[in-house]
Amino acid sequence: MKKKIISYAILLLAVVFIIVGVMQSGYQDTLRRAAVVCLECVGIG
């Protein structure tokens, strides 16, 4: 029972952090950096 409560608490915390990140446009920074890394890997960037 205690394990289940901890699992749900961690899940809720993760969802809260995801929502906060989306509200602060954190995903755009991550997407931009991922694109740069990908282009560097191919040799374009």
N, C-alpha and C positions, 0 to 999 in steps of 0.2 A: 504494500500500500504506500509506504513512504517513498519507494523508488518511483512509483507512478506519479506522485505529486512533484517530485524533483524533475522528472522528465517533462511534465507539463509546464513547470515554471521556467525551465530552460527554453522550451519552445516558445512560450509567451515572450520571454526576454529577447529571443532572436527576432521574432516578428516586430517587436517594438523598435529594435535597432534598424531593421530593414526599412520600416516606415520613416524613421527619423532620417536615415540616409537618403531616401528618395525625396523627402521634403526639402533637404538641403542640396539637392542636385549632385549628390556624391556619385551617382551612377555615371554621370557624364564624364567626370574626371577619370573614372576607372575605364570607361569605354575608350576615351581618347588615348590613355596610356597603353591599353591593350592594342589599339590600332597601330601605334607607333612601334611597339615591340614587334608586332607581326610584320610590319613593313620593313623593319631593320633585319628581321630574320630572312626575309625574301631577298633583301639587298636593294630595295628601292629607297628606303628612308635613310 
